[in-house]
Amino acid sequence: MNKWFISGIALATLTAATFAKDRSVALNKSIESLEPLKGIVLWPDQAKEQKDLQGSISLEFSYCLPCAVVKGKSGDKIEYDWSSFEKLLDGIKSRGHQAIVRFRIEYPGESISNAPNCTEKVVGATAVPKYIKEMDGYNEAKNDVDGDGVTYYANWEFDELKWFYKQFYTDFAAKYDTDPRIAFVQVGFGHWAEYHIYGTAITDSNFASKDYQAEFLKHVDQQFKETPWSISIDAADDKYTPIVASKDLMKLHFGLFDDSFMHEEHDISQGDGDNEKNWKAIGEDRWKTAPAGGEISYYEDKDQHEFLNPKGLYGVTWEDAASKYHMTYVIGNDAPEGKYATKDRVYEASSYAGYKFEITGYTVNKVSAAVRVKNIGIAPLYHNAYVTVKGVRSKTSLKGLLPGEEATFTVSGIEIGDKESPEPSITSDKLLEGATIPYKASLDGSEKTIEGTADEDGNTSIRGARIGYSNCKNCTSTTDIKGRTDTHKARGAYFSTSKQ
């Protein structure tokens, strides 16, 4: 039996309600620019240099340093200077792109410069804030990692560091969770925050304990409400982490990134298949609720240079790999050094990733609009976005609409003239100012009207609806599709119409 709910209105009342006359509306649109929040990713310096690729990407990636934004501590408050981070975000925004950021502690063989609050010009120095390094009892281990270089390791037995790492993400999320300049956040421990310290033996101090990791991950999960956060697929290794063995940790809302995507033996069918095994272990269906992303392998120069070859790399095309793992983004910073990263090919590859929307039905009356949207991409959208008509948003988000699924979104509380055909848009507070999400549509206006419009009181006659929203004057609250109470006059309805 299909269940449906209409906020505060009995079925008998709806049956008797008088609804304004519905009519289908012609709508023809093509996607002429890359959708935001998806696609091939470059680092800021490369993105700045590649003028021809500005419109072929929407995302830029950067490592970030905790020490670069932390001045010290006063009482129980961390003192910050976000100016360098703001400069990074504004630079990315100036190119019409959004950021993927990863705060790391260890980076083998790398020196820090132009960051006076960090330990500068020391090969392999950690990004632990200076105020912690200067505390009595704090010390760091050091190792010359074969193939990667000298590396210092944060002391994860030190209580102040453990307190700091959690508090840092509390403060960061409070400041930046709703910031549209940031698309995704990646977190972790170890080399490059990728959940390993390959080449160095694990000790009690040089890698966070499993108990602390569990505490930290649960904490982070509570901080980010609007910005998706992810961890490395290497976190599937129970040598380093407790995640796969814990049902509670596996239920957290983290996405995944794969830092050696499409290497020669990435999949089980290609050889050792460790990457694919990690994807499977940490959640094959995780992509349905949290993003899958990563970085093209650097195992061989050809990996970055040739992954966009339409004929494939190691027998696998980008489209095949992206579809299999439902990739929303991948870092391919060195692709422009090869011969395949043309403007058109990078755009094509970026466009293939992630979500893609088509409006497959559009019905209006004098006071509302019903818009049916289908996801024709390979992954959901992981940010809240709304069907918008005449400046009024649907109450329910397109976030989480799976590939092949259709849903109808109702917008009420508007006025539409008999000969008026307002053009819908898809808007989001997590897009840059003025940006919308493009979609395709091929409707000539002769289509059968779809359910989902509302009457003058905001009541919808949907049968089989998952949720309805009312603008009735006597209603004091409604409940949305996620069970949240809304004390405002709600507008919008959502119901799934097909799943293919």
C-alpha positions in Angstrom: 0.0 0.0 0.0 1.3 3.4 -0.9 1.4 5.8 2.0 0.8 9.5 1.6 0.5 12.5 3.9 -1.1 15.9 3.6 -0.2 18.4 6.4 -3.1 18.8 8.7 -5.8 18.2 6.0 -8.1 15.2 5.9 -8.6 13.3 2.6 -12.3 14.1 2.6 -11.5 17.8 2.7 -9.1 17.5 -0.2 -11.5 15.6 -2.3 -14.0 18.4 -1.9 -11.5 21.2 -2.4 -11.8 23.4 -5.5 -8.6 23.5 -7.4 -7.6 26.0 -10.0 -7.4 24.8 -13.5 -4.2 23.0 -14.3 -2.3 23.3 -17.6 0.9 22.0 -19.0 3.6 24.5 -19.9 6.1 24.3 -22.7 9.7 24.2 -21.6 12.8 23.7 -23.8 16.2 24.0 -22.2 19.6 22.6 -22.9 22.6 22.4 -20.6 25.0 25.0 -22.0 27.4 25.4 -19.1 28.9 22.9 -16.6 26.9 22.1 -13.6 28.5 23.2 -10.3 29.8 21.0 -7.5 31.1 18.2 -9.8 33.7 17.2 -12.4 37.4 17.3 -13.1 39.4 19.2 -10.4 42.6 21.2 -10.7 44.8 22.8 -8.0 44.5 26.6 -7.8 47.9 27.3 -9.5 47.0 25.0 -12.4 43.5 26.4 -12.6 44.8 29.9 -12.8 47.2 29.0 -15.5 44.8 27.0 -17.7 42.7 29.9 -19.1 41.1 27.7 -21.7 39.8 25.3 -19.0 38.0 27.8 -16.8 34.6 26.8 -18.1 35.4 23.1 -18.2 35.8 22.7 -14.4 33.8 23.9 -11.4 36.1 22.8 -8.5 39.6 23.4 -7.3 41.4 21.4 -4.6 43.9 22.6 -2.0 45.7 21.1 1.0 45.5 23.5 4.0 47.5 23.8 7.2 46.0 24.1 10.7 49.1 26.0 11.8 48.7 28.6 9.1 45.4 29.8 10.5 46.1 29.3 14.2 47.8 32.1 16.1 47.6 30.6 19.6 45.3 30.0 22.4 43.8 32.3 25.0 42.1 30.5 27.9 40.0 27.8 26.3 39.7 29.6 23.0 41.8 29.0 19.9 42.9 32.3 18.4 42.7 32.3 14.6 43.9 34.3 11.6 41.9 33.1 8.6 43.3 35.7 6.2 45.4 33.3 4.2 42.5 30.8 4.0 40.2 33.6 2.9 42.7 34.6 0.2 42.6 31.0 -1.1 38.8 30.9 -1.2 38.5 34.3 -2.8 41.0 33.4 -5.5 39.1 30.2 -6.4 35.8 32.1 -6.3 37.2 34.8 -8.7 37.5 32.1 -11.3 33.9 31.0 -10.8 34.9 27.8 -9.0 34.3 26.3 -5.6 36.9 24.7 -3.3 37.6 21.2 -2.0 39.8 21.6 1.1 41.8 19.1 3.2 43.6 20.2 6.3 46.6 17.9 6.7 49.2 17.4 9.5 51.9 15.3 7.8 53.3 15.8 4.2 56.4 13.6 3.6 59.3 15.5 2.2 57.5 18.8 2.0 58.6 22.1 3.6 56.2 24.9 4.7 56.8 28.5 3.7 55.0 31.8 3.8 53.2 30.7 7.0 54.8 32.4 10.0 52.7 30.6 12.5 54.0 27.2 11.2 57.4 25.6 11.4 58.9 27.0 8.2 61.7 25.7 5.9 62.1 22.4 7.7 61.7 19.4 5.4 58.8 17.2 6.5 57.6 19.5 9.3 54.2 18.9 10.7 51.4 21.5 10.5 50.7 21.2 14.2 50.3 24.8 15.6 53.3 26.4 17.2 51.6 27.0 20.5 51.3 23.2 20.9 54.8 22.5 19.8 56.1 25.0 22.4 54.3 23.2 25.3 56.3 21.2 27.8 56.3 17.5 27.1 55.4 17.8 23.4 57.8 16.1 21.0 57.6 14.6 17.5 59.1 11.4 15.9 60.9 11.6 12.6 61.6 9.1 9.9 63.1 9.2 6.4 60.3 7.5 4.4 61.6 5.5 1.5 60.5 7.2 -1.7 58.7 10.1 0.0 61.3 11.8 2.2 61.8 13.0 5.7 58.6 13.2 7.7 57.9 14.4 11.2 54.9 12.9 13.0 52.4 14.6 15.3 52.4 13.3 18.9 48.8 11.9 19.2 49.4 10.9 22.8 49.5 14.6 23.7 46.2 15.7 25.2 46.3 19.3 23.9 46.7 18.1 20.3 43.7 15.7 20.7 41.6 18.5 22.2 42.8 20.9 19.5 41.9 18.7 16.5 38.3 18.3 17.6 37.9 22.0 18.6 39.5 23.1 15.3 36.8 21.3 13.3 34.1 22.7 15.6 35.3 26.2 15.0 35.9 25.6 11.3 32.4 24.3 10.7 30.8 27.1 12.7 32.5 29.6 10.4 32.5 27.8 7.0 29.8 25.1 6.9 27.3 27.3 5.0 30.0 29.2 3.0 29.2 28.7 -0.8 32.9 29.0 -1.6 33.5 25.6 -0.1 32.0 22.6 -1.9 33.5 19.6 0.0 35.7 19.0 3.0 38.1 16.1 3.4 39.5 15.0 6.8 41.9 12.3 8.1 45.1 11.3 9.8 48.5 10.3 8.6 50.4 11.1 5.4 48.4 13.7 3.4 45.5 13.0 5.8 45.0 9.7 3.8 44.8 7.3 6.8 48.1 5.7 6.5 51.8 6.2 7.3 53.2 3.7 4.8 57.0 3.3 5.3 56.8 4.1 9.0 56.0 1.6 11.7 52.9 2.6 13.8 53.5 3.6 17.4 51.2 4.8 20.1 52.2 8.4 19.4 52.7 8.8 15.6 49.2 7.8 14.6 45.9 8.5 16.4 44.6 5.7 18.5 41.5 3.9 17.3 39.5 5.1 20.3 40.4 8.7 19.5 39.7 8.3 15.8 36.2 7.0 16.7 35.7 10.0 19.1 36.9 12.4 16.4 34.8 11.1 13.5 31.6 11.1 15.6 32.4 14.7 16.5 33.0 15.8 13.0 29.8 14.2 11.8 27.9 16.5 14.2 29.6 19.6 12.9 28.9 19.7 9.2 25.2 20.1 8.2 25.5 21.6 4.8 29.0 20.8 3.5 29.6 17.1 2.7 32.8 15.7 4.4 34.8 12.7 3.3 37.6 10.4 4.3 40.1 8.3 2.3 39.1 4.8 1.2 42.4 3.7 2.9 40.4 4.1 6.1 39.1 0.6 5.3 42.4 -0.8 6.6 41.7 -2.1 10.1 45.4 -1.9 10.8 45.0 1.8 11.1 41.4 2.5 11.8 38.3 1.1 13.6 35.8 2.2 11.0 34.9 -1.0 9.1 34.6 -3.0 12.3 32.2 -0.6 13.9 28.6 -0.4 13.0 28.2 3.0 14.6 31.1 4.5 12.7 29.9 2.9 9.4 26.6 4.8 9.9 28.3 8.2 9.9 27.6 10.5 7.0 31.1 10.6 5.5 31.9 10.3 1.8 35.0 8.7 0.3 38.0 9.9 -1.7 40.3 7.6 -3.6 43.8 9.1 -4.0 45.0 6.6 -6.7 42.0 6.3 -8.9 42.4 4.4 -12.2 45.9 3.1 -11.6 46.9 0.0 -13.5 45.7 -2.5 -10.9 42.9 -0.4 -9.3 40.1 -2.9 -9.8 40.1 -6.6 -8.8 39.8 -7.6 -12.4 43.0 -5.7 -13.2 45.3 -7.2 -10.5 45.6 -6.7 -6.8 42.5 -4.6 -6.7 43.2 -3.1 -3.3 41.4 0.1 -4.2 38.2 -1.6 -5.2 38.4 -3.9 -2.1 38.5 -0.7 0.0 35.5 0.8 -1.7 33.6 -2.4 -1.1 34.7 -2.7 2.5 33.8 0.8 3.6 30.5 0.9 1.8 29.5 0.1 -1.8 26.3 2.0 -1.5 27.7 5.0 0.5 27.6 7.1 -2.7 23.8 7.1 -2.4 24.1 9.5 0.6 27.6 10.9 0.5 30.0 11.9 -2.3 32.5 9.6 -4.0 35.6 11.5 -5.2 39.3 11.3 -5.3 42.4 11.9 -7.4 43.8 10.2 -10.5 46.8 8.0 -9.7 50.4 9.3 -9.7 51.9 5.8 -9.8 52.9 6.5 -13.4 53.1 9.8 -15.2 50.8 8.4 -17.9 48.0 7.9 -15.3 47.3 11.6 -15.0 48.3 12.4 -18.5 46.1 9.8 -20.3 43.1 9.1 -18.1 41.0 11.4 -20.4 42.0 9.3 -23.4 38.6 8.4 -25.0 40.0 5.0 -25.7 40.8 4.4 -22.1 43.7 4.0 -19.6 44.7 0.4 -18.9 41.6 -0.7 -20.7 39.2 1.5 -18.7 37.7 4.8 -19.8 37.1 7.7 -17.4 33.4 7.3 -18.1 33.5 3.6 -17.3 35.4 4.2 -14.0 33.3 7.2 -13.0 30.0 5.3 -13.6 31.2 2.2 -11.7 32.1 4.2 -8.6 29.5 6.9 -9.0 32.2 9.6 -9.0 31.2 13.2 -8.4 34.7 14.6 -8.8 38.2 13.6 -9.4 41.5 15.6 -9.2 43.4 15.5 -12.4 45.8 18.3 -12.0 48.5 17.0 -14.3 46.1 16.2 -17.1 46.9 19.4 -19.0 50.5 18.2 -19.3 49.2 15.4 -21.5 47.5 15.6 -24.9 44.0 14.7 -24.0 42.9 17.6 -21.7 41.5 19.8 -24.3 38.8 22.3 -23.4 36.1 20.1 -24.9 37.3 16.8 -23.5 37.7 18.2 -19.9 34.2 19.7 -20.2 32.8 16.4 -21.5 34.5 14.4 -18.6 33.3 16.9 -16.0 29.8 16.9 -17.3 29.7 13.1 -17.1 30.5 13.1 -13.4 27.9 13.4 -10.6 24.3 14.5 -11.0 22.5 15.8 -14.1 18.9 17.0 -14.1 16.1 16.9 -16.6 12.7 18.4 -16.1 10.2 15.9 -17.5 6.9 17.5 -16.5 5.7 21.0 -15.8 2.2 21.9 -14.8 0.9 25.2 -13.4 -2.3 26.8 -12.3 -3.0 30.3 -11.0 -1.4 29.8 -7.6 1.1 27.0 -7.9 3.5 25.0 -10.1 4.4 21.3 -10.1 7.8 20.4 -11.6 8.9 16.9 -12.2 12.6 16.4 -12.1 14.7 13.3 -13.1 18.3 12.7 -12.3 19.9 11.4 -15.5 23.4 11.5 -14.0 25.5 8.8 -12.3 25.3 10.1 -8.7 23.0 12.3 -6.5 23.5 15.9 -5.7 24.8 16.1 -2.2 23.9 19.7 -1.4 20.5 21.2 -0.8 19.0 22.7 -3.9 15.4 23.7 -4.8 13.1 24.0 -7.7 12.3 27.7 -7.9 9.5 29.4 -9.7 9.0 33.2 -9.7 11.5 33.5 -6.8 9.7 31.0 -4.6 11.4 27.7 -3.7 10.0 24.2 -3.3 10.1 23.3 0.3 11.9 20.0 -0.4 15.4 19.7 -1.7 16.7 17.8 -4.7 19.5 16.6 -2.5 19.7 12.8 -2.6 17.6 12.2 -5.8 19.2 9.0 -7.1 20.2 8.3 -10.7 17.1 7.2 -12.7 14.7 8.6 -10.1 12.0 11.1 -10.7 10.3 13.3 -8.2 7.7 16.1 -8.4 8.2 19.3 -6.5 5.4 21.7 -5.8 5.8 25.5 -5.4 2.8 27.3 -4.0 2.0 30.8 -2.8 2.7 32.3 -6.2 0.5 34.1 -8.8 0.6 32.9 -12.4 -1.4 34.6 -15.1 -3.5 32.6 -17.6 -1.0 33.2 -20.4 2.1 33.3 -18.3 4.7 30.6 -18.5 7.3 31.2 -15.8 10.6 29.5 -16.3 11.7 27.3 -13.4 15.3 27.5 -12.0 17.2 25.3 -9.6 18.7 27.4 -6.8 20.9 26.7 -3.8 22.5 28.6 -1.0 25.7 26.6 -1.5 26.2 28.0 -5.0 28.2 31.2 -5.7 26.2 34.4 -6.0 24.0 34.4 -9.1 24.7 30.8 -10.0 22.0 28.3 -10.6 22.0 24.6 -11.6 21.4 24.1 -15.4 19.0 21.4 -16.6 17.6 20.1 -19.8 13.9 20.0 -20.8 12.0 19.1 -23.9 8.3 19.9 -23.3 6.0 21.3 -25.9 3.1 22.0 -23.6 0.9 19.3 -25.0 1.9 16.8 -22.3 -0.7 15.4 -19.8 -0.8 17.5 -16.7 1.1 16.1 -13.7 -0.1 15.9 -10.1 1.4 18.2 -7.6 -0.3 21.6 -8.0 -2.1 23.3 -5.1 -5.3 25.2 -4.5 -5.6 28.8 -3.2 -5.0 27.6 0.4 -1.9 25.7 -0.6 -3.5 22.3 -0.3 -2.4 19.6 -2.8 -4.5 16.9 -4.3 -1.6 14.5 -4.7 -2.4 10.9 -4.2 0.5 8.6 -3.4 2.4 11.6 -2.1 5.2 11.1 0.4 4.6 14.5 2.0 2.5 17.6 1.4 2.7 21.2 2.6 0.0 23.6 3.5 -0.4 27.3 3.5 -3.6 27.2 5.3 -4.1 30.0 7.8 -5.0 27.7 10.7 -1.9 25.6 10.4 0.9 26.3 13.0 3.4 23.8 11.8 4.2 21.1 9.2 6.6 18.3 9.0 9.0 17.9 6.0 10.1 14.7 4.3 12.9 14.2 6.8 10.5 14.5 9.8 11.6 18.0 10.8 9.0 20.4 12.1 8.6 23.6 10.2 6.8 26.4 12.0 6.5 28.6 9.0 3.8 28.5 6.3 5.3 25.7 4.2 5.2 25.7 0.5 6.1 22.8 -1.7 5.5 19.1 -2.0 7.5 16.2 -3.0 6.6 12.7 -4.2 8.6 10.0 -6.0 7.0 9.2 -9.4 9.3 6.5 -10.7 12.5 4.7 -10.0 14.3 3.0 -12.9 
